[in-house]
Amino acid sequence: MGRKTTNDGKAHKFGGDWTTTKLKVLERYLKEYTTALKNTNFRKGYIDAFAGTGYRDPGRDDSEDQNILFPDLAMDEPQRLLDGSARIALKTEPRFDKYIFIERSESRCAALDGLKREFPDKAADMEVRLGDANREIQNLCNKNWRSNRAVLFLDPYGMQVDWATIEAVARTKAIDLWLLFPLGMGVNRLLKRTGEIPESWRARLDTLLGTKDWYDEFYNVRVESDLFGNEMRRIEKATLETIGRYFNRRLKSVFAGVVEEPGVLKNKANCPLYLLCFAVGNKGGKDIALRIADHILNGVR
């Protein structure tokens, strides 16, 4: 996702204003969320599956991470060190009752543990987990959620999120999900115009989308005859809009509610990189959550 952690785990590097935009959206929603639930009996949790270090430095683009299929196209833009999603959540008032940060990097986990010293009043309620995001989230979702509610921020480095994880989140009927879907950064680049997709790429798309029927949705194969009666195959590839709408329909198939028009995060060349999607787990809180999220996303479309 155009970010980098230095060897000492101090900060992530981002490129482009879209990174600031997504975190502003998250910040606004978290405040509205905890305010809406402050007089309820639910325990409120915040879960960050790619929590990084708690800080971000949007100084430059980077493609060093081995799990990024393709580098970000965003241009360099030096800025000061800013809050990442973990620190935004910890600063949110009214506060959450529990904070769970997941990272696969030991250095990033160490940096996240350091936030306990910065936020001593919340240290006892912070849990830093070293491990694979999909496995850790699915384990969390298998617990009893009856008296709990949470916001999950899924901001992967590429196409790491499995559909099985999204289904597990939806089954809790208690988690509101903010998810960056790698529209232009991942999926579109795997969809070769010829329609000939390597098996390893097909498998990754199957896992990401949770089905094999995406090919028929993304490609229109027509057989036409030329003047001499010879048959010719003509393949039409889906647009970015078609791909985005397909994924949003997939979310609707498992969640209680989904914002109809996700936010579109673009680089400085105005190329769509990600969709910022929002889905609600609980039917009871669906209407107000969708109304809040939809209003916040108005400025990102």
TATA-V119602 format. One line per field, one symbol per residue. ss: DSSP state (H for helix, E for strand, - for the rest). phi: phi as a letter, one per 20 degrees, with the letter a starting at -180 (. if undefined). psi: psi as a letter, one per 40 degrees, with the letter a starting at -180 (. if undefined). A space follows every 10 residues. Layout:
ss = ???
phi = ???
psi = ???
//
This chain:
ss = ----E----- -EE----HHH HHHHHHHHHH HHHHHHH--- --EEEEEE-- ----EEE--- ---------- ---------- -EE-HHHHHH H------EEE EEE--HHHHH HHHHHHHH-- --HHHEEEEE --HHHHHHHH H------EEE EEEE------ --HHHHHHHH HH--EEEEEE E-HHHHHHHH --------HH HHHHHHHHH- ---HHHHHEE EEEEE----- EEEEEEE--H HHHHHHHHHH HH----EE-- --EEEE---- -EEEEEEEEE -----HHHHH HHHHHHHHHH -
phi = .mcbdfgemf bedccnffff gfffffgffg ffffffdfdd efedccccec fmdndbcffb ebcfgfeefb ffefefbgbf fcfeffffff efcgeeebcc ddbeefffff ffffffffcf fdgfdecdde rfffffffff ffefdgdccb ddddcfeadf feffffffff fflbdeddce effefcgffe efgfnedggf fgfffgffem adeffffecd dddcdefdne ecedddeffg ffffffffff fffcdfbcff dffdddefem efdcdeeccd edffdfffff fffffffged d
psi = ffiihidefd iihihieddd dddddddddd ddddddedei eihhihhheg ebeeiihfdi iifdheehdi iieiiighii hihadddddd ehhiiidihh hhiehddddd ddddedddgd eedeehhhhh ahdddddddd deihedeiii hhhhgiebfd hidddddddd ddfehhhhhh hgcddcdddd gideehhidd ddddddddee ieeddddehh hhhiiadeeh hhhhhhiiid dddddddddd ddedidihhd hiihhiaeef hhdihhihih dhddeddddd ddddddedee .
//
